Amino acid sequence: MKKKITTVFALSAVAGMILTGCSSTAEASEGDWTAPPVQENLAAQADPFTTYALPDEWANYGALFEDFCAINELKCSHVDSDMSSGEAIQRYDAEKGNPIGYLSDIGGLWGPVAEDAGVTAPYIPVGAEKLKPGQYGENGGWTNTFTGVVGFLVNDSVSEAPQTWDDLVTAEYADGKIASTGLNEPIGGTQQATLLSIALAKGGDVTAFDATWEYLNELFATTNVSDVAPSVDALIRGEYGVMVQYDFNAIAAIEQAAEQGVSLSFVVPSDGSIYMPSSILANGHNDKSMDFIKAFMDYVLTDEAQLKFADFGARPIRFVNGDLEVPEDRRTRWLPEESYANTQTFDASLIDPEQLLKDYSANITN
């Protein structure tokens, strides 16, 4: 029997282009988050700039940082620390007396939590008007950037590829052929996207989770979910056959495996999947670096920045909204469109991630 995975986790205690529209004097934005970024202040704030949960390899952010610094003729150095969305919010709050972090990547459900924790900045980036309600902070400080869709990353030599969530419960995956990634406590976007996708598959409503808990308890009562620590490397080695993973991360894993002569494939579950947004969160306590922070938040919603997410294999939020055309030469790492036939957008403001975590802990019994 697979035991549910428990994590000790403290929840939050808690223009056009960048060069246009900037104020011409440093005094104009000193201490004022609502003012445009001051171009001449960027250089002093760029080396180094510190982020949380925002490494260069995440969804092509390294290319975004490089392009942003080139556009603004900046010498930049980037320092990042890995952590979950909730931990990033908590870190902002903990260091408010001496702020270090500039920006964080957070799962698409965590923006309102950051607002409640009092760590957001009252800056609405240029381009936010292209987004839908609930995709950015109405009072500023965070905005959706791109989306991911969870599905099944499969080692083709170990097991058949599941097509639906129900397939995971069958005897085909007995004796630990499924990695626990995506199925454990919803402290990150992958796990949250998994729960919402299962809810969609089981009842057609991403806000109704009773059937999700029943399904996970049934799955954990089998021998199907592995006790082996989840990683792409372990999947490539054949230590299990299936891993729940975001599509854009799966594409990178397929390429990695191919270099080692191993065949991986990826399936979006046909019975339910969602476009799960990621967001960028500004550290509202970091007044001394506000111009760099504001300028990058403006940049991330520009056409070119959005297309860099597409280059990686992620679907930019503006594309999902129907506001951005992605040329074919920027879709070379995308899965076929027919894979997303039953993939839906949803209103992230309807989901409270802290309550989702509590409900998981209260309802998963195995």
C-alpha positions as CSV (number, residue, x, y, z in Angstrom):
1,M,0.0,0.0,0.0
2,K,1.3,3.4,-0.9
3,K,1.2,5.8,2.0
4,K,0.3,9.4,1.3
5,I,3.3,11.7,1.3
6,T,3.4,14.2,4.2
7,T,5.4,17.4,4.0
8,V,6.0,19.6,7.0
9,F,5.2,22.9,5.4
10,A,4.5,26.3,7.0
11,L,2.0,28.1,4.8
12,S,2.5,31.8,4.4
13,A,2.4,33.4,7.8
14,V,1.7,35.5,6.6
15,A,6.0,50.8,-22.9
16,G,5.2,48.5,-25.5
17,M,8.8,47.7,-25.0
18,I,10.7,48.3,-21.8
19,L,12.4,51.4,-23.0
20,T,9.1,53.2,-23.6
21,G,7.1,54.9,-21.0
22,C,9.9,55.1,-18.4
23,S,10.2,58.1,-16.2
24,S,13.1,60.4,-16.9
25,T,14.1,61.2,-13.4
26,A,15.0,58.9,-10.5
27,E,13.0,61.1,-8.1
28,A,9.8,60.3,-10.0
29,S,9.7,56.7,-8.8
30,E,11.6,56.8,-5.5
31,G,9.4,55.0,-3.0
32,D,6.5,55.0,-5.5
33,W,5.6,51.5,-6.8
34,T,2.8,52.9,-9.0
35,A,5.1,55.0,-11.1
36,P,6.8,53.6,-14.3
37,P,10.3,52.1,-13.9
38,V,13.2,54.6,-14.1
39,Q,15.5,53.5,-16.9
40,E,18.7,55.0,-15.4
41,N,18.2,53.1,-12.2
42,L,18.3,49.6,-13.7
43,A,22.0,49.1,-14.0
44,A,22.6,49.5,-10.3
45,Q,19.9,47.0,-9.5
46,A,20.9,44.4,-12.1
47,D,24.2,43.0,-10.8
48,P,23.2,40.8,-9.0
49,F,19.5,40.3,-9.0
50,T,18.0,37.6,-6.7
51,T,15.0,35.4,-7.4
52,Y,13.2,32.6,-5.7
53,A,11.9,29.5,-7.5
54,L,12.9,31.1,-10.8
55,P,16.0,29.3,-12.2
56,D,17.3,30.0,-15.7
57,E,16.2,26.6,-16.9
58,W,12.6,27.0,-15.7
59,A,10.4,27.5,-18.8
60,N,13.2,29.4,-20.6
61,Y,13.6,32.2,-18.0
62,G,17.3,32.3,-18.7
63,A,16.6,33.4,-22.3
64,L,14.1,36.0,-21.0
65,F,16.6,37.4,-18.5
66,E,19.3,37.5,-21.2
67,D,17.0,39.3,-23.6
68,F,15.7,41.8,-21.0
69,C,19.3,42.7,-20.0
70,A,20.4,43.1,-23.6
71,I,17.4,45.3,-24.5
72,N,18.3,47.6,-21.6
73,E,22.1,47.3,-22.1
74,L,22.6,46.0,-18.6
75,K,25.3,43.9,-17.0
76,C,23.3,41.3,-15.1
77,S,24.1,38.4,-12.8
78,H,21.3,36.2,-11.6
79,V,21.1,34.3,-8.3
80,D,18.2,31.9,-7.5
81,S,17.1,29.7,-4.6
82,D,14.8,26.8,-5.2
83,M,11.6,26.7,-3.1
84,S,7.9,26.1,-3.4
85,S,5.4,28.9,-4.1
86,G,4.3,29.1,-0.5
87,E,7.8,29.2,0.7
88,A,8.6,32.1,-1.6
89,I,5.8,34.1,-0.2
90,Q,6.9,33.2,3.3
91,R,10.5,34.3,2.4
92,Y,9.3,37.7,1.2
93,D,7.5,38.2,4.5
94,A,10.4,37.0,6.6
95,E,12.9,39.3,5.0
96,K,10.7,42.4,4.8
97,G,13.1,44.3,7.1
98,N,16.0,43.5,4.8
99,P,14.5,42.5,1.4
100,I,16.7,40.4,-0.9
101,G,14.5,38.7,-3.4
102,Y,13.3,40.5,-6.5
103,L,10.9,38.1,-8.2
104,S,9.5,34.6,-7.8
105,D,7.7,32.1,-9.9
106,I,4.5,31.0,-8.2
107,G,1.8,28.6,-9.2
108,G,-1.3,30.3,-10.7
109,L,-3.4,29.8,-7.5
110,W,-1.0,31.6,-5.2
111,G,-1.4,35.3,-6.2
112,P,-4.3,36.0,-3.9
113,V,-2.4,34.2,-1.0
114,A,0.5,36.6,-1.6
115,E,-1.9,39.5,-1.5
116,D,-3.3,38.3,1.8
117,A,0.2,37.9,3.2
118,G,0.9,41.6,2.4
119,V,4.0,40.9,0.3
120,T,2.7,42.2,-3.1
121,A,3.7,45.4,-4.8
122,P,1.1,47.9,-6.0
123,Y,2.4,47.8,-9.6
124,I,0.3,46.7,-12.5
125,P,2.6,45.9,-15.4
126,V,2.2,47.3,-18.9
127,G,0.3,44.6,-20.8
128,A,-1.9,43.4,-18.0
129,E,-4.8,45.0,-19.8
130,K,-4.4,42.1,-22.3
131,L,-5.2,39.5,-19.6
132,K,-8.5,38.4,-18.2
133,P,-9.8,39.1,-14.7
134,G,-8.1,36.7,-12.2
135,Q,-5.0,36.4,-14.3
136,Y,-3.2,39.3,-12.5
137,G,-3.5,41.2,-9.3
138,E,-6.1,43.9,-9.6
139,N,-4.0,45.9,-7.1
140,G,-0.8,44.8,-8.7
141,G,2.2,42.7,-7.8
142,W,1.6,39.5,-9.7
143,T,0.6,38.3,-13.2
144,N,0.2,35.1,-15.0
145,T,2.9,34.4,-17.5
146,F,2.5,31.0,-19.2
147,T,0.6,27.8,-18.8
148,G,1.4,24.1,-18.4
149,V,-0.8,21.0,-18.8
150,V,-0.2,17.9,-16.7
151,G,-0.2,14.5,-18.3
152,F,1.6,11.2,-18.3
153,L,5.3,11.0,-19.1
154,V,6.0,7.4,-19.9
155,N,9.0,5.2,-20.2
156,D,7.9,3.2,-23.2
157,S,10.0,0.1,-22.4
158,V,8.5,-0.2,-18.9
159,S,4.7,0.2,-19.4
160,E,1.9,1.0,-21.8
161,A,1.0,4.7,-21.9
162,P,-2.2,5.5,-19.9
163,Q,-4.8,7.5,-21.7
164,T,-7.0,8.5,-18.8
165,W,-6.8,9.0,-15.1
166,D,-8.8,5.8,-14.5
167,D,-6.1,3.9,-16.4
168,L,-3.7,4.5,-13.5
169,V,-5.7,2.4,-11.1
170,T,-5.6,-0.7,-13.3
171,A,-3.3,-3.7,-12.8
172,E,-1.1,-2.6,-15.7
173,Y,0.7,-0.3,-13.3
174,A,1.0,-2.7,-10.3
175,D,4.2,-3.1,-8.4
176,G,5.1,0.6,-8.3
177,K,5.1,1.6,-12.0
178,I,3.8,5.1,-11.2
179,A,6.0,7.8,-9.6
180,S,4.5,9.8,-6.8
181,T,5.2,13.2,-8.5
182,G,2.0,15.2,-8.9
183,L,0.0,12.9,-6.6
184,N,1.4,14.1,-3.3
185,E,0.4,17.1,-1.2
186,P,-0.6,20.1,-3.3
187,I,2.2,22.5,-2.2
188,G,3.2,23.2,-5.8
189,G,1.6,23.9,-9.1
190,T,2.1,20.3,-10.5
191,Q,0.2,18.8,-7.6
192,Q,-2.5,21.4,-7.8
193,A,-2.9,21.0,-11.5
194,T,-3.2,17.2,-11.0
195,L,-6.0,17.6,-8.4
196,L,-7.9,20.1,-10.6
197,S,-7.5,17.9,-13.7
198,I,-8.8,14.8,-11.8
199,A,-11.8,16.9,-10.5
200,L,-12.5,17.9,-14.1
201,A,-12.3,14.3,-15.3
202,K,-14.5,13.0,-12.4
203,G,-17.2,15.5,-12.4
204,G,-16.6,18.3,-14.8
205,D,-16.1,20.9,-12.1
206,V,-12.6,22.0,-11.0
207,T,-14.1,23.3,-7.7
208,A,-15.7,19.9,-6.6
209,F,-13.1,17.5,-5.1
210,D,-15.1,14.7,-3.4
211,A,-14.6,12.4,-6.4
212,T,-10.9,13.4,-6.5
213,W,-10.3,12.2,-2.9
214,E,-12.2,9.0,-3.6
215,Y,-10.1,8.4,-6.7
216,L,-6.7,9.1,-4.9
217,N,-7.6,6.9,-2.0
218,E,-8.4,4.1,-4.5
219,L,-5.1,4.6,-6.3
220,F,-3.0,4.8,-3.1
221,A,-4.7,1.6,-1.9
222,T,-3.2,-0.3,-4.8
223,T,0.5,-1.1,-5.2
224,N,0.7,1.1,-8.3
225,V,2.4,4.2,-6.8
226,S,6.1,3.8,-6.3
227,D,8.1,4.5,-3.1
228,V,11.1,5.3,-5.2
229,A,12.1,9.0,-5.0
230,P,10.6,10.6,-8.1
231,S,12.9,12.1,-10.7
232,V,13.2,12.1,-14.5
233,D,16.5,10.3,-14.2
234,A,14.8,7.4,-12.3
235,L,12.1,7.3,-15.0
236,I,14.8,7.1,-17.7
237,R,16.5,4.3,-15.8
238,G,13.2,2.4,-15.8
239,E,12.7,2.4,-12.0
240,Y,9.0,3.1,-12.8
241,G,7.0,3.6,-16.0
242,V,4.8,6.7,-15.6
243,M,5.3,10.1,-14.1
244,V,2.7,12.9,-13.8
245,Q,4.5,15.9,-15.3
246,Y,3.9,19.3,-17.0
247,D,3.9,19.1,-20.8
248,F,6.8,21.5,-21.3
249,N,8.9,19.7,-18.7
250,A,8.0,16.4,-20.4
251,I,9.3,17.7,-23.7
252,A,12.6,18.5,-22.2
253,A,12.7,15.0,-20.5
254,I,11.9,13.3,-23.8
255,E,14.9,15.1,-25.4
256,Q,17.2,14.2,-22.5
257,A,16.2,10.6,-22.7
258,A,16.7,10.4,-26.5
259,E,20.3,11.5,-26.0
260,Q,20.7,8.3,-23.8
261,G,18.9,6.1,-26.3
262,V,15.7,5.8,-24.2
263,S,12.2,6.4,-25.6
264,L,9.8,8.5,-23.5
265,S,6.4,9.6,-24.6
266,F,3.8,12.0,-23.2
267,V,0.0,11.7,-23.1
268,V,-2.4,14.5,-22.1
269,P,-5.3,12.6,-20.3
270,S,-8.3,12.6,-22.6
271,D,-10.8,12.6,-19.7
272,G,-9.7,15.8,-18.1
273,S,-6.9,18.4,-18.2
274,I,-6.5,22.1,-17.5
275,Y,-4.3,25.0,-18.6
276,M,-2.5,25.7,-15.3
277,P,-1.0,29.1,-15.2
278,S,2.3,30.1,-13.6
279,S,2.7,33.7,-12.3
280,I,5.5,36.0,-11.6
281,L,5.4,37.7,-8.2
282,A,7.2,40.9,-7.3
283,N,8.6,41.4,-3.8
284,G,6.7,44.4,-2.6
285,H,9.1,45.0,0.2
286,N,12.1,45.5,-2.1
287,D,11.8,49.2,-2.7
288,K,15.5,49.6,-3.4
289,S,15.2,47.3,-6.5
290,M,11.7,48.4,-7.6
291,D,12.8,49.7,-11.0
292,F,14.3,46.5,-12.2
293,I,11.4,44.5,-10.8
294,K,8.8,46.8,-12.5
295,A,10.7,46.8,-15.8
296,F,10.9,43.0,-15.9
297,M,7.2,42.6,-15.1
298,D,6.5,44.9,-18.0
299,Y,8.8,42.9,-20.2
300,V,7.4,39.5,-19.4
301,L,4.0,40.3,-21.1
302,T,5.6,41.6,-24.3
303,D,5.2,39.6,-27.5
304,E,8.9,38.5,-27.6
305,A,9.0,37.5,-23.9
306,Q,5.8,35.5,-24.4
307,L,7.2,33.8,-27.5
308,K,10.3,32.7,-25.5
309,F,8.0,30.6,-23.3
310,A,6.6,29.1,-26.5
311,D,10.2,28.3,-27.7
312,F,10.5,26.1,-24.6
313,G,7.3,24.3,-25.2
314,A,5.0,26.1,-22.8
315,R,1.9,27.9,-24.0
316,P,2.1,31.6,-23.2
317,I,-0.9,33.0,-21.2
318,R,-1.7,35.5,-24.0
319,F,-1.8,32.7,-26.6
320,V,-4.2,30.7,-24.4
321,N,-6.3,33.8,-24.2
322,G,-6.3,34.2,-27.9
323,D,-4.4,37.5,-27.8
324,L,-1.0,36.3,-29.3
325,E,-0.2,34.5,-32.5
326,V,2.6,32.0,-32.2
327,P,4.4,31.4,-35.5
328,E,5.1,27.8,-36.5
329,D,8.8,28.3,-36.1
330,R,8.2,29.1,-32.4
331,R,6.1,25.9,-31.9
332,T,8.8,23.4,-32.8
333,R,8.8,21.8,-29.3
334,W,5.0,21.8,-28.9
335,L,2.9,18.7,-28.7
336,P,0.2,18.3,-31.4
337,E,-2.8,20.5,-30.9
338,E,-5.2,17.5,-30.9
339,S,-3.5,16.4,-27.6
340,Y,-5.4,19.3,-26.0
341,A,-8.8,18.6,-27.3
342,N,-10.3,18.3,-23.8
343,T,-8.0,20.8,-22.0
344,Q,-9.8,23.7,-20.5
345,T,-9.1,27.1,-18.9
346,F,-10.5,27.9,-15.5
347,D,-11.0,30.8,-13.1
348,A,-8.0,30.4,-10.7
349,S,-9.6,32.8,-8.3
350,L,-12.2,30.1,-7.4
351,I,-9.5,27.9,-5.8
352,D,-7.9,28.6,-2.5
353,P,-4.6,26.7,-2.5
354,E,-4.3,26.7,1.3
355,Q,-7.8,25.2,1.6
356,L,-6.9,22.7,-1.1
357,L,-3.9,21.6,1.0
358,K,-6.0,21.2,4.1
359,D,-8.7,19.3,2.3
360,Y,-6.1,16.9,0.8
361,S,-4.7,16.2,4.3
362,A,-8.1,15.7,5.7
363,N,-9.4,13.4,3.0
364,I,-6.5,11.2,1.8
365,T,-6.5,8.3,4.2
366,N,-4.1,5.8,2.8
